[in-house]
């Protein structure tokens, strides 16, 4: 994991240097000469929420960012949050959906996410860097299959089940006033983690498996308060052939636009596309509360040092067992 975190950071540093206008360099440097992270980086807390996404259900929650050791040019921080998982869209029998494919997520459960990280600013005071690592957990309360035929042809007494998934996460990022580049990795652990060869049973012949996801995102401020992001990711899990019909192993594309409400609050809309989840659309918000100083206002670089790390959710995929395989080979047995 240490080698992987170094590789993530190296990939970010390699991508980051892009040309900027001379006047932008001068303005950034003039503003940055007054940068003192010890004065600018402060505790903040707030709320976040999002509509269901590829592998993640509808959710809303709260969290905090605590810089526990800060010097003028660097800071260590702890960031923690919890989210209420609200289940998938279930508006009417004619409009159902599944965030994990095939089987609905229902009920209300609580996910947690914790990060410890380190951020620093370069000697020119015009670009920040950061690394973080942490642990995420997610209970999944399964509902019924989207396919009514499959629902009606399960053995008697079959009911939805609740399963528990975990992951560790690593990320590296570099940010300036306009450009931010991030690399990340989400790695399932525990009973259904990487290498377990186990898929959690959630309903009859259906199983669920957390996704290992690695990717790179590039975000750029195209207008004041408006940023666009594009990224690529790779995902896989334990639902492999021949035990399961639809194994997950492939690449995907992500696009996002974010509108800033103020220096610590924003709205975003996102689209993802991959072979497993097809095209998915989502939207969300982030609201943070903090007493601002004049130094941090209208500074994307300093806002980076006060922001929570991204990539916080355990992504899950549902897999249908291959009916030609023996039952005791499926869903984790």
C-alpha positions in Angstrom: 0.0 0.0 0.0 2.9 2.3 0.7 4.3 1.7 -2.8 0.8 2.2 -4.2 0.3 5.5 -2.4 3.7 6.7 -3.7 2.7 5.7 -7.2 -0.6 7.6 -7.0 1.2 10.7 -5.9 3.8 10.3 -8.6 1.1 10.0 -11.2 -0.5 13.3 -10.0 2.8 15.1 -9.9 3.6 13.9 -13.4 0.3 15.1 -14.9 0.0 18.4 -12.9 2.5 20.8 -14.6 0.5 22.6 -17.3 1.3 26.0 -18.8 -0.5 29.1 -17.5 -0.6 32.7 -18.7 2.2 34.9 -17.4 -0.2 37.4 -15.9 -1.9 34.5 -14.1 1.4 33.4 -12.7 2.2 36.9 -11.4 -1.2 37.4 -9.9 -1.1 34.0 -8.2 2.4 34.6 -6.8 1.5 38.1 -5.5 -1.5 36.7 -3.7 0.3 33.6 -2.5 3.2 35.6 -0.9 0.8 36.2 2.0 -0.1 32.6 2.4 0.3 31.2 5.9 -1.5 27.9 6.3 -1.4 28.2 10.1 -3.7 31.2 9.8 -5.8 30.0 6.9 -6.6 26.3 7.7 -9.3 25.9 10.3 -11.8 23.4 11.6 -15.1 23.2 9.6 -18.1 21.0 9.5 -21.2 20.6 7.4 -23.6 18.4 5.3 -23.4 16.5 2.1 -25.9 14.6 0.0 -26.3 13.0 -3.4 -28.7 11.1 -5.6 -28.0 7.5 -6.4 -25.1 6.7 -8.6 -23.2 3.8 -10.1 -22.9 1.5 -7.2 -24.1 3.9 -4.5 -27.6 4.6 -3.3 -29.3 8.0 -2.4 -27.7 9.5 0.6 -27.4 12.4 3.0 -25.1 13.0 5.9 -22.8 15.2 8.0 -19.1 15.4 8.6 -16.2 17.5 9.9 -12.6 18.5 8.8 -10.1 18.9 11.7 -6.6 20.1 11.0 -4.8 18.9 14.1 -1.2 19.9 13.3 -0.5 22.9 11.0 2.6 24.9 10.2 2.9 27.8 7.7 3.5 25.5 4.8 1.9 22.2 5.8 -1.0 20.6 7.6 -2.1 17.2 9.0 -5.8 16.6 9.2 -8.5 14.2 10.3 -11.8 14.1 8.3 -14.8 12.0 9.3 -18.4 11.7 8.1 -21.4 9.5 8.3 -24.2 9.2 5.7 -27.7 7.9 5.9 -28.3 5.5 2.9 -31.9 6.2 1.9 -32.4 3.4 -0.6 -33.0 3.5 -4.4 -35.8 5.2 -6.2 -39.0 3.4 -5.5 -41.7 6.0 -6.6 -44.2 3.6 -8.0 -44.4 0.0 -9.4 -43.9 1.6 -12.8 -40.8 3.5 -11.7 -38.2 1.4 -9.9 -34.4 1.6 -10.2 -31.4 -0.1 -8.8 -28.1 1.6 -8.0 -26.3 -1.8 -7.8 -28.0 -3.5 -10.9 -30.8 -6.1 -10.7 -31.8 -5.8 -7.0 -33.0 -2.7 -5.3 -31.4 -1.2 -2.2 -34.0 -0.4 0.4 -34.3 0.8 4.0 -32.1 3.2 5.9 -28.6 2.3 6.9 -25.5 4.3 8.1 -22.2 4.5 6.2 -19.1 5.8 7.7 -15.9 7.3 6.2 -12.7 8.5 7.9 -9.5 10.0 6.4 -6.2 11.0 7.8 -4.1 13.2 5.5 -1.2 15.4 4.9 -1.1 18.5 2.7 1.7 21.0 1.8 2.3 23.9 -0.4 5.3 24.3 -2.8 8.1 26.8 -2.3 6.6 29.1 -4.9 3.4 29.2 -2.9 1.2 28.6 -6.0 0.4 24.9 -5.8 -0.7 22.5 -3.1 -0.2 18.8 -2.8 -2.0 16.2 -0.6 -2.2 12.5 0.3 -4.8 10.8 2.4 -5.7 7.3 3.5 -8.7 5.9 5.4 -11.4 3.4 6.1 -15.0 3.3 4.8 -17.9 1.0 5.8 -21.4 0.4 4.4 -24.3 -1.9 5.3 -26.4 -2.8 2.4 -30.1 -3.6 3.0 -31.3 -5.5 -0.1 -34.8 -5.3 -1.5 -36.4 -7.3 -4.3 -35.2 -8.0 -7.8 -36.1 -5.6 -10.6 -37.1 -8.5 -12.7 -40.6 -9.7 -11.6 -40.1 -13.1 -13.3 -37.0 -13.7 -11.2 -38.7 -12.5 -8.1 -41.6 -14.9 -8.6 -39.4 -17.9 -9.4 -37.3 -18.0 -6.3 -37.7 -20.9 -3.9 -40.3 -20.6 -1.1 -39.2 -18.6 1.9 -36.5 -16.5 0.2 -36.2 -13.0 1.7 -33.9 -10.0 1.1 -30.8 -10.0 3.2 -28.5 -7.3 4.8 -24.8 -7.4 4.2 -21.8 -5.4 5.5 -19.0 -4.1 3.3 -15.7 -2.4 4.0 -12.8 -0.8 2.1 -9.6 1.1 2.6 -8.9 4.2 0.4 -5.8 6.0 -0.8 -5.7 9.3 -2.7 -3.2 11.9 -3.9 -4.0 15.3 -5.3 -2.3 18.5 -6.5 -4.3 21.7 -6.8 -3.6 25.3 -8.0 -5.9 28.3 -8.4 -7.4 26.8 -11.6 -6.4 23.2 -12.0 -6.7 20.1 -9.8 -5.5 16.6 -10.6 -6.4 13.6 -8.4 -5.6 9.9 -8.3 -7.4 7.5 -6.1 -7.9 3.8 -5.2 -10.7 2.1 -3.3 -9.8 -1.4 -2.1 -12.5 -3.7 -0.5 -11.4 -5.6 2.6 -12.9 -8.0 5.1 -15.1 -11.1 4.4 -15.9 -10.0 0.8 -12.7 -8.1 0.1 -10.1 -8.4 -2.6 -9.0 -12.0 -3.0 -11.8 -13.5 -0.9 -13.5 -15.2 -3.9 -16.7 -14.6 -2.0 -19.9 -12.8 -3.1 -22.5 -11.8 -0.4 -25.9 -13.3 -0.9 -28.6 -10.7 -0.9 -31.7 -12.4 -2.4 -32.0 -15.9 -3.7 -29.5 -16.5 -6.5 -28.4 -12.8 -6.5 -25.2 -11.7 -4.8 -23.4 -8.4 -4.1 -19.8 -7.6 -4.2 -17.9 -4.3 -3.4 -16.0 -2.8 -6.2 -12.3 -2.2 -6.3 -12.0 1.2 -8.1 -8.9 3.1 -9.2 -8.9 6.3 -11.3 -7.6 9.7 -12.2 -9.6 12.9 -12.4 -8.7 16.3 -13.8 -10.8 19.4 -12.8 -10.5 22.9 -14.2 -12.2 26.2 -13.4 -13.6 27.4 -16.7 -15.4 30.4 -15.3 -15.4 32.0 -11.9 -17.3 29.6 -9.6 -17.8 26.9 -12.3 -15.5 23.9 -12.6 -15.6 21.0 -15.0 -14.1 17.5 -14.3 -13.3 14.6 -16.5 -11.9 11.3 -15.4 -11.2 7.7 -16.2 -11.5 4.7 -13.8 -11.0 1.0 -13.7 -13.3 -1.3 -11.6 -13.5 -5.0 -10.7 -14.9 -7.3 -8.0 -15.2 -10.9 -7.0 -18.1 -11.9 -9.2 -16.1 -13.8 -11.7 -16.9 -16.4 -14.3 -18.1 -19.1 -14.3 -20.0 -18.7 -11.0 -21.7 -15.4 -12.1 -23.3 -14.2 -15.3 -22.1 -10.6 -15.3 -18.5 -10.3 -14.0 -17.2 -6.7 -13.4 -13.8 -6.0 -15.0 -13.4 -2.9 -17.1 -12.8 0.8 -17.6 -15.2 3.7 -17.3 -15.5 7.5 -18.0 -16.7 10.2 -15.7 -17.7 13.9 -16.3 -18.9 16.4 -13.8 -19.8 20.1 -13.6 -19.6 21.9 -10.2 -21.1 25.3 -9.4 -19.8 27.1 -6.3 -22.3 28.7 -4.0 -19.7 30.2 -1.8 -16.1 29.2 -0.8 -17.3 26.1 1.1 -20.6 25.1 -0.5 -21.3 23.8 -4.0 -23.7 21.9 -6.2 -22.7 19.4 -8.8 -24.1 17.2 -11.6 -22.3 14.0 -12.7 -22.4 11.4 -15.5 -20.6 8.1 -15.6 -20.4 5.5 -18.3 -19.0 1.9 -18.1 -19.9 -1.5 -19.4 -21.4 -2.7 -16.1 -23.6 0.2 -15.0 -24.0 1.7 -18.5 -24.8 5.4 -18.3 -25.7 6.8 -14.9 -26.6 10.4 -13.9 -26.4 11.9 -10.5 -26.3 15.2 -8.6 -25.4 16.3 -5.2 -24.4 19.1 -2.8 -21.8 20.0 -0.2 -22.3 22.6 2.5 -19.6 23.5 4.9 -19.7 26.0 7.8 -16.6 27.9 8.9 -15.7 31.4 10.0 -13.9 32.9 7.0 -10.9 35.1 7.0 -10.2 37.6 4.2 -7.1 35.6 3.2 -9.2 32.5 2.2 -12.0 34.3 0.3 -11.9 33.8 -3.5 -8.8 31.6 -3.2 -9.2 28.1 -4.7 -5.8 27.1 -3.5 -6.5 28.0 0.1 -10.0 26.4 -0.1 -8.2 23.2 -1.2 -6.4 23.1 2.2 -9.8 23.4 4.0 -11.7 20.9 1.9 -12.6 17.3 2.6 -11.0 14.5 0.5 -13.2 13.0 -2.2 -13.9 9.3 -3.0 -15.7 8.3 0.2 -18.2 5.6 -0.6 -18.1 1.8 -0.9 -19.4 1.1 -4.4 -21.3 -2.2 -4.8 -22.4 -4.3 -7.8 -25.1 -7.0 -7.8 -24.4 -10.2 -9.7 -26.7 -13.0 -10.8 -25.5 -16.5 -10.1 -24.9 -18.7 -13.1 -27.7 -21.2 -12.9 -25.5 -24.0 -14.4 -23.3 -23.9 -11.4 -23.9 -25.8 -8.1 -25.8 -23.8 -5.5 -23.1 -24.4 -2.8 -20.5 -22.7 -5.1 -22.5 -19.4 -5.2 -23.0 -16.3 -3.0 -19.9 -16.7 -0.9 -20.0 -20.5 -0.2 
